[in-house]
């Protein structure tokens, strides 16, 4: 079947759209990428809601934006990871998570059934609801030739997945682009939401005292499974940590790049290869900082488009849900066991689900040609 995957990552810069064909053969899913693209976020949608009314408006407008992103593509199913509005973590436990982007708007615009809200069932089962990238990564890494290879995704938050002989380990390492984006937005009075091509960071020097303060955050020492988000690593956090320090914008950005690179590398320095994806791979300063520490490659080398990995993750989660297959990795998220994920919104016609698949999924293979629009 053909599935449209939708997600707006924690950077909130665009809706990622990925369209893929999926087949299941003897426990192995074959994903053939068809196309992927991005739909930019209107700037006003980045403003955090301050009331129930504003939250309702944001949920509606995000749903409509996702609907417009999906509408041009023909498929059998839409899967939407939505926009994470809040991830409620206390003392290392996730107590709740809120994804926005009302799926009824997507179903109405496309006429297709929509699977959405994937994270909350894992949270209800004692997990973190993240990183769900571990679902794709665990299956994909199983078929790669180098044991111990780490899958890395750098969005607003960075996360890694690795397979050991007896389990899958995955967790958020800390900020990816989140603090860099917050700093750039503040320094430019909202005119720039990110440091394009690492322009500022490339001219700066790492500020040792600020870096030490940032690295002292207790999150980094917590054991996995763990998750975090922009409810923690945000502009207010950066203002508190940098209080009393005066440094040029370039040095601030250089220091935040160093923080992201160092905290990622600390978790995968022993890996034979690190396969990177996500928006952070577009920052050459960050990529160079990582390459001095780890054997960094891109997921494209193994057929998975680095710019579209999270979109294909959403599509995979939808495919699994549609076929009655668990879609979480309990050792990665911390859930008490495998769970079916997602809530289903019917499309224009009668809802006809296939018989549940009776073969456990053991691997993911990327096949076919791919294109970009």
N, C-alpha and C positions, 0 to 999 in steps of 0.2 A: 504494500500500500504506500501511497505518497502522503507525507506528513509535512505540514508547515510548522516550524518551531519559532517561537517568539520569546524574547526576553529583553528587558531593559536592565542593564547591570547597575551596580552601585555608583558608577560614575555619572549616570543619568545624562548621557550625552546623545543617545540615540536608541531606537528600537532595533535590535538585531533580528533579522529575518533569515531563516535557513530552510530550504526546501530539499527534502531527501526522499529517496525510494528505499523502503525497508522490506527485507525478506528474512524469514526464519527457516534455517535448514539444519536439522540435527543438532539443535542447541546453539548454533552460531547465527548471530544476526549479521546480515550483509547490508551495510549502509552505502548507497550510491549517492553522493552529493549531486544535486541538480543545479541549484543556484543559491546565492546568498547576497544580501544587500543590507543597507542600513537606512533607516528613516530618522532624520534629525529630530531632536526634541525641541519643541517651542520653548524659548527661554523661561516663560512664566510658569511652566510646569515644574521647574526645578525649585520653586519656592515651597518651603515646608508648610503644610496646612496648620492653621492655628485655632481651628474650631471644628465641631462636627459638620457644620455646613461646608466649610472649606475642604474637609476630608471627602465628603460626598461628591463635591464638584471635581476634585482631583481623581477620585476613583472612576467617575464617569468619563472624564476627558481622556484619561489614560486608556480606558477601554475603547473609546472611539479612535484613539491614535493607533492602538494595536489592530483594530478592525481595518483601518485604512492601510496599514502595513501588510496585512494578510490578503486583502481583497484582490490584488492583481494576479494572485497565484492560484492555479488549479491544483486541487488535492482532495484527499478523502477525509482528512482529519486536521484540526488545528490543535497544537499544544502550546500553552502559554505559561511560562514561568513568571510573567508579570513583573511588577516593580516592587522590590522590597521596601516598604515604608518604615518598618521597625522590626528589630530582632531583639527580643527581650531576654537578656542573659543576666543572671544574678549568681554570684559565687561559683561561676563556672558551669552553671546549669541553665539550659534554655527553657524558659517558662512559657514562651509564646512567640509567634511570628505573624506579621501582617503583610500580605502581598496585595497590591492594588492593580487595577486594570480590569474592570468588571467584564467577565467573559461573555455575558449575554449580548453585549454590543458586537463582539466578534462573530458570534453565531448568527446574529441578525444580518450583519453585513455580508457574510460569506455564504450563508445557508448551510454551513458545515457544522458537525458536532465539534465541541471544544472541550478539551481536558485542561484543567487549570488548578491552581492552589495545591501544588505538589508537596510543599514543605510541611504543612501543619500536621499531617498524619504521622510523620516520623517524629515530630516534636511530642505529639500526644503519646507516642510509644516510648518516650524517655530519651529521644535523640535530640540533636541540634537542628535537624532539618537542613543541615549543611555540613560539609560541602557536597551538594548533590552531583557535582562534577565527578565524584568518586564512582558513581554508577557507570558512566561512560568510560572513565579511565580504567577501572578495574577490568572491564571486559576487553577493552582495546589493548592494554598493556599485556594481557595474558597471551596475545598472539605475536608480540614483538620479540625479536631475536636476542636482545640483551637483557638478561635478568637484572633486576634492581633498577631499571630505568624509572625515572620520576617524571610524572606529568605535572606541569606547572601552568596555572592560569593566573594572569595578572590583570585583574579588573580594578575596581575601587579597592577591593580587598584581594590579597593574593592567597591562593590555596594550592596545595600539592597533594598528589596521590602516589603511593608506592605499594607494590605487592611484595610480601615476604612469602616464604614457603608455606606458611600456615594462615595468613590473613591479609586483608587489605587495610592499609593505614592512610587516612586522609584527614586534613584539617586546614584551617585558615592559619597562615603563618603570621599575619598581621596586615598592615596597610600595603596596598599596591600603589594605586594612583591617588587614593583618597586624600591624604594629607598634601600631596603636591597640588592637586586640583583645588583644595580649600585655600592653600596659600596663594595660588595664582589668581583665584577669583577675588580674594581680599585685596591683593596688591594692585589689581587692575580696576578696582571698584566695579567688578562684575562684567567688565568688557571682554575678559578672556577667562575661559573656564579651565584651561589646562596650558601647560608649558609646551607649546608645539615644537616637536623635534628636540625637546630638551634644550631649547635656545638659552634660557636663563641659567639652568643648571650647568651647562657647558662652560659658562664664563665664571662660575663661582668656585669657592673653596669650602671644604667641609669645616664646619664650626665644631670643634672638639667638645666644648662644654654642652652645647645643645644636643649633640649626638649622644653624649653620655646620659643626659636627662631622658631623652627619648627611649634609649635602650633599657632604662631602668623600669619601664612599664612592666608590671607583674604578669601581663598577659603572656609574654614570651616564655616565661618559666613554667606556665601551666602545662600539665600533661595532656596529650590527646586522649579522646576526641575533644575538640574545642572549636568554637566559632566566634566570630566577632563581626563588626560592621561599622557603618558610619555613625551609628548612635554612640559609639565610643571614640573612634578616630575621626574627628571632625575639626572644624575651625576653632570651636571653644576649647577643645582639648589642646590644640596647638598653641593657642593664646596662653593657656595656663602653664604649659611646659616651658614656653619661651619667655615667660614673665621676667622682666628685668634685664633681658639681653637686647643689645642693639647690634644688628648685622644687616648688610646689604641684601636686597632681594635675591641676588644671584647666589650668595652664600647660603641663604635659607633653602633655596631649591636644591642646591648641590648637597646639602646635608640631608634633606628628605630623600633624595635619590639614594644616598649612601645607606640610610636607614632601611629602605625597602630592599636594596641589594643584599645588605648584610644579614637581615633577618630571614630572607629567603635562603640564602646560601648556607646559613647555619643549619638548616633543616635538610639539606640535600647535598652537602659537600662531598659525601662519600659515594654518590651515585655515578655509575659509568656514563650516564647521559641524562640530561634534563631537557624535556621536550616542552618548549614554551608556546603559549598562546595568549590571546587577550590583548586589550588595548595597550598594556604596558610594553608590549613587544614593538610598538611603534616609536618608543622613546629611545633613540640611539645611545643617549648617555646612560640610561638605566641598563640597556642591553650590554654595553661595554663594561659597566661595573659588574654585572653578573658574570660575564665571560672571563673576567680575571679570576673568578672564584670557582666556577663550575663549567662543565662541558655542556654549554647551552646550545641547543639546536631549536628548530621550530617543528611544530606538529605537522606542517606541510610536507616535511620529508617523508612522512609515513601516510600521506594522502588525506590528512584531516586539516582543512583550511584553518589557519591560526586565527583569522579574523572572525570565523563563524563557528568556532567550537561550541560556544555556549548556546547558540541557536540550534545546532545539531543535538546538543544535550537535551534541550527542551523537546525536540522532535522524538528523540529516543524514549524519553520518559512517557510521552503520549502513546507511542507504539506499544510499550510495555503495559501501560494501563489498559489500553484497548483490548489487549489479548489476555488480560487477567493475570499478569506476571508481576511479582514483587519488583520494586524499583529502587529500594534503598539498600545500602551496604551497612549492616548494623555495626561492624567493627570500625567503620569510618565515622558514622554519625553518632554512635552511642545508643541507638535504639535497642529495645529489648529483643527485637527479632525482625525478620523480613516482613514488609508490609506492602500492600497495594497502595499506590499513591494517587492523589488527584481526585477532583470532583468533576462530574460530567454535565455539560450543558448541551441539550439536544440541538440539532440543526433544524433545517426547514422541513425535512421529511421525517418519517417514522424512524425511531432509534432501533437499529438492528445490530447488536453486538455479535461478534463471532464466538464460537465455542472457545472456552479458555484453552490456551496452549498447555499441553500436558508434558512438555519437555523443558527441564530447567535450562536457562540460558547460561552458557559457559564462556562465550567469547563474542567479540565484535570485529568484523573485518570490513575495511574500507575498500569499495570496489568501484569500477567504472570511471568514466571521465567526469570532470566537473567544470562548471563555468561560473563566471561572476557577472552580475548585472550592475 
